[in-house]
Amino acid sequence: MEMAETTALEKEVAALIVDALNLEDIKPEDIDPEAALFREGLGLDSIDALELALAISKKYGFKLQSDDKKNSEIFSSLRALSRHVEQNRAP
């Protein structure tokens, strides 16, 4: 199956994921923007989510709250996470 087209911000967030989580076997361009980040997709876990949230807040200037009811939606895929960053990042 062919991967969806990746936007510039998705590529940037994919690189952030790889760097922040030290994913040695994965290149940013290998992350399908619509594939799951947790469990079956990239296989990330709750510790990865915390590290990723910290990296995003440092880079983009807004906090991801651990108790946000939308977190499962926000972190569902690279595309969803990138969309959230785009809507919330500091100008």
C-alpha positions as CSV (number, residue, x, y, z in Angstrom):
1,M,0.0,0.0,0.0
2,E,1.3,3.4,-0.9
3,M,1.9,5.9,1.9
4,A,-0.1,9.2,1.9
5,E,1.7,12.4,0.8
6,T,3.5,13.9,3.7
7,T,3.4,17.7,4.4
8,A,6.4,19.8,5.4
9,L,5.1,20.0,9.0
10,E,4.5,16.2,9.1
11,K,8.1,15.7,8.0
12,E,9.3,18.0,10.7
13,V,7.2,16.4,13.4
14,A,8.3,12.9,12.2
15,A,11.9,14.0,12.6
16,L,11.1,15.3,16.1
17,I,9.5,11.9,17.0
18,V,12.6,10.0,15.8
19,D,15.0,12.4,17.6
20,A,13.1,12.8,20.8
21,L,12.6,9.0,21.2
22,N,15.9,7.9,19.8
23,L,14.3,5.6,17.3
24,E,17.5,4.2,15.7
25,D,15.8,1.8,13.3
26,I,13.3,4.3,11.9
27,K,13.8,7.2,9.6
28,P,11.3,10.1,9.7
29,E,10.4,9.4,6.1
30,D,9.4,5.8,7.1
31,I,6.6,7.0,9.3
32,D,3.3,6.8,7.4
33,P,1.4,10.0,8.3
34,E,-1.8,8.0,8.8
35,A,-0.5,5.0,10.6
36,A,-1.0,4.6,14.3
37,L,1.8,5.9,16.6
38,F,0.9,3.6,19.5
39,R,0.5,-0.1,19.8
40,E,0.4,-1.7,16.3
41,G,1.8,1.3,14.4
42,L,5.2,2.6,15.7
43,G,4.6,0.7,18.9
44,L,5.1,3.7,21.2
45,D,4.0,3.6,24.8
46,S,3.0,6.0,27.6
47,I,6.6,6.9,28.5
48,D,7.2,7.8,24.8
49,A,4.1,9.9,24.9
50,L,5.4,11.9,27.8
51,E,8.8,12.4,26.1
52,L,7.2,13.4,22.9
53,A,4.9,15.9,24.6
54,L,7.9,17.5,26.3
55,A,9.8,17.7,23.0
56,I,6.8,19.3,21.3
57,S,6.3,21.9,24.1
58,K,10.0,22.8,23.8
59,K,10.0,23.1,20.0
60,Y,6.5,24.6,19.4
61,G,5.8,26.6,22.5
62,F,2.6,25.0,23.8
63,K,1.9,22.3,26.4
64,L,0.1,19.0,25.8
65,Q,-1.8,18.2,28.9
66,S,-1.5,14.6,30.2
67,D,-5.1,14.7,31.3
68,D,-6.5,16.0,28.0
69,K,-9.4,13.8,26.9
70,K,-8.4,14.3,23.3
71,N,-4.9,12.8,23.7
72,S,-5.8,9.5,22.1
73,E,-7.1,11.5,19.1
74,I,-4.1,13.9,19.1
75,F,-1.6,11.1,19.3
76,S,-3.4,8.7,17.0
77,S,-1.2,9.4,14.0
78,L,1.6,11.6,12.7
79,R,-1.1,13.5,10.7
80,A,-3.3,14.1,13.7
81,L,-0.4,15.2,15.8
82,S,0.9,17.5,13.1
83,R,-2.5,19.0,12.7
84,H,-2.7,19.7,16.5
85,V,0.8,21.3,16.4
86,E,-0.3,23.5,13.5
87,Q,-3.4,24.7,15.4
88,N,-1.6,25.3,18.7
89,R,2.0,26.3,18.1
90,A,3.2,29.7,19.2
91,P,3.5,32.2,16.4
